[in-house]
Amino acid sequence: MSAPRSVKRPKGLRRLERWIVGVGMGVIAFTLEKIVLRSVKKKEPDVIAPKPTTLTSKGGEVDLDDLMG
């Protein structure tokens, strides 16, 4: 079994680069999460439309509100 290698901490530009990449990935993750949450929130259950009815009138007035209510 070999001894664990010591890992040097990144210095200078490498450290800055890793920090910028980390911040960028965080922003992308936050944005994607917001997009997904909005799409889930907008998605409402489908409202079942009432079945269409056929009315036959022989010249008289028909009040649909009384029949449908």
Backbone as a ProteinNet text record, in pm:
[ID]
protein_1_A
[PRIMARY]
MSAPRSVKRPKGLRRLERWIVGVGMGVIAFTLEKIVLRSVKKKEPDVIAPKPTTLTSKGGEVDLDDLMG
[TERTIARY]
85.3	0	89.8	59.6	145.1	94.1	183.1	148.8	68.8	-27.3	-105.9	-18.2	-40.4	35.9	-20.4	64.5	16.7	-18.8	-132.5	-179.7	-152.7	-80.9	-49.8	-173.6	-190.8	-301.5	-274.1	-376.7	-354	-316.2	-228.7	-182.2	-209.6	-219.5	-226.2	-345.3	-315.1	-420.6	-509.7	-451.1	-529.4	-637.1	-600.3	-696.2	-808.4	-771.3	-870.1	-961	-902.6	-980.5	-1082.7	-1040.9	-1132.6	-1244.9	-1212.3	-1313.5	-1416	-1369.1	-1458.6	-1546.5	-1488.5	-1566.9	-1672.8	-1635.6	-1730.7	-1846.5	-1816.7	-1922.2	-2011.7	-1950.2	-2027.9	-2120.3	-2070.6	-2154	-2268.3	-2241.4	-2346.2	-2455.8	-2417.2	-2515	-2598	-2533.7	-2605.6	-2703.4	-2659.5	-2747.6	-2866.3	-2843	-2950.8	-3051.7	-3001.7	-3088.8	-3172.7	-3109.2	-3184.2	-3290.5	-3257.9	-3355.2	-3475	-3450.7	-3560.3	-3648.9	-3587.5	-3664	-3751.9	-3695.9	-3771.8	-3885.4	-3859.4	-3964.2	-4077	-4043.3	-4148.6	-4234.2	-4171.3	-4248	-4337.2	-4291.2	-4374.1	-4488.8	-4460.4	-4563.5	-4670.7	-4630.8	-4726.1	-4815.9	-4765.3	-4840.2	-4953.2	-5073.5	-5189.8	-5262	-5335.8	-5410.8	-5511.5	-5527.2	-5618.1	-5761.3	-5828.1	-5966.9	-6052.4	-6138.4	-6224.3	-6335.6	-6339.2	-6440.5	-6575.2	-6682.7	-6813.8	-6845.3	-6919.1	-6954.7	-7047.9	-7024.8	-7112.9	-7252.8	-7349.3	-7487.8	-7551.7	-7647.2	-7719.9	-7857.2	-7887.6	-8018.2	-8097.5	-8221.6	-8310	-8423.1	-8440.2	-8546.3	-8635.9	-8765.7	-8860.6	-8912.9	-8817.8	-8858.8	-8866.6	-8869.7	-8877.7	-8738.2	-8734.4	-8606.2	-8559.3	-8429.1	-8371.7	-8270	-8285.1	-8190.7	-8094.6	-7970.5	-7872.7	-7832.7	-7836.3	-7796.9	-7889.4	-8017.5	-8112.4	-8092.7	-8061.8	-8046.1	-7914.4	-7807.9	-7676.5	-7657.2	-7724.2	-7702.1	-7768.2
-117.5	0	123.7	217	335.2	446.1	534.2	647.3	749.5	815.5	916.3	1033	1076.5	1188.9	1318.2	1410.3	1542	1622	1684.7	1761.5	1908.4	1971.3	2112.7	2196.1	2301.2	2392.2	2472.5	2494.9	2575.2	2718.3	2776.1	2911.7	3001.7	3128.1	3228.7	3217.1	3210.3	3209.5	3086.1	2972.8	2849	2863.1	2924.8	2945.1	3039.5	3146.6	3242	3175	3096.1	3026.8	2932.1	2857.1	2765.5	2840.5	2955.6	3036.1	3089.1	3139	3192.2	3081.4	2965.1	2852.7	2810.3	2807.1	2771.8	2869.5	2997.8	3099.9	3087.7	3067.9	3053.6	2933.4	2821.1	2701.2	2723.2	2796	2828	2912.6	3011.5	3097.3	3015.3	2927.3	2843.6	2751.2	2690.1	2600.9	2677.5	2797.8	2880.4	2916.6	2956.6	2994.5	2875.8	2760.1	2641.4	2602.4	2613.9	2580.6	2674.3	2803	2899.6	2867.7	2831.9	2798.9	2676.8	2575.3	2452.8	2481.3	2557.3	2586.6	2668.6	2762.2	2839.8	2751.6	2661	2575.4	2480.7	2434.1	2346.5	2426.1	2548.6	2631.8	2671	2700.1	2738.7	2623.5	2503.3	2386.7	2360.1	2394.2	2373.1	2248.6	2185.3	2068	2106.7	2017.5	2044.7	2056.3	2162.4	2181.8	2103.5	2020.3	1939.5	2029.3	2040.4	2124.2	2051.4	2126.2	2060.9	2007	1899.3	1839	1932.6	1946.8	2034.2	1973.2	2058.9	2013.3	2071	2001.1	2047.2	2095.1	2219.1	2275.4	2292.6	2255.6	2274.3	2365.3	2471.7	2566.1	2580.2	2597	2613.2	2756.3	2848.9	2987.9	3066.4	3003.1	3077.8	3115.4	3197.8	3237.1	3129.3	3105	3005	3076	3060.2	3119.3	3009.9	3018.2	2914.5	2912.4	3027.7	3033.9	2948.9	2952.5	2873.6	2723.4	2687.5	2546.6	2489.1	2568.5	2519.3	2528.1	2614.8	2637.7	2538.3
0	0	0	-88.5	-100.2	-8.1	25.6	112.1	31.8	93.3	20.3	-24.9	-147	-199.8	-144.4	-119.3	-76.5	-202.2	-197.7	-312.6	-284.6	-377.5	-360.7	-389.5	-314.1	-337.7	-463.9	-544.3	-665.2	-628.8	-707.4	-679.7	-799.1	-770.5	-874.5	-967.3	-1098.7	-1199.3	-1190.5	-1153.7	-1143.8	-1035	-925.3	-816.2	-859.4	-926.1	-976.9	-1079.3	-1166.8	-1269.1	-1205.6	-1106.9	-1039.4	-969	-910.1	-842.7	-943.3	-1056.2	-1159.6	-1216	-1241.9	-1293.8	-1190.9	-1063.8	-958.1	-949.6	-956.5	-952.5	-1075.8	-1191.6	-1315.4	-1311.3	-1261.9	-1251.8	-1152.8	-1046.1	-949	-1011.3	-1091.4	-1159.1	-1257.7	-1332.9	-1428.7	-1356.5	-1246.4	-1170.1	-1114.2	-1062.2	-1007.4	-1116	-1232.5	-1343.7	-1391.3	-1408	-1450.8	-1348.9	-1221.3	-1117.5	-1124.2	-1144.1	-1155.7	-1275.6	-1388.7	-1509.3	-1484.4	-1421.2	-1394.3	-1297.1	-1192	-1094.1	-1156.1	-1244	-1311.4	-1399.9	-1472.9	-1562.7	-1483.4	-1368.6	-1285.4	-1225.1	-1183.5	-1121.8	-1222.8	-1347.6	-1451.7	-1492.9	-1481.7	-1525.8	-1426.9	-1467.3	-1381.6	-1428.7	-1339.8	-1383.8	-1492.9	-1588.4	-1698.4	-1646.4	-1688.5	-1649.7	-1748.3	-1694.7	-1780.6	-1834.4	-1965.3	-2028.5	-2025.6	-2004	-2005.2	-2144.7	-2147.1	-2275	-2350.8	-2479.3	-2557.6	-2566.3	-2560.1	-2569.2	-2694.4	-2745	-2862.5	-2817.8	-2854.6	-2821.2	-2949.7	-2942.4	-3056.8	-3013.8	-3089.2	-3056.6	-3178.3	-3152.5	-3262.6	-3263.6	-3282.8	-3299.6	-3171.1	-3056	-2930.5	-2880.9	-2777.8	-2719.8	-2622.7	-2623.4	-2534	-2445.1	-2314.4	-2219.6	-2173.9	-2221.4	-2190.5	-2044.2	-1977.9	-1837.5	-1751	-1776.8	-1697.7	-1722.9	-1846	-1877.9	-1823.8	-1826.7	-1786.4	-1634	-1567.7	-1425.9	-1342.3
[MASK]
+++++++++++++++++++++++++++++++++++++++++++++++++++++++++++++++++++++

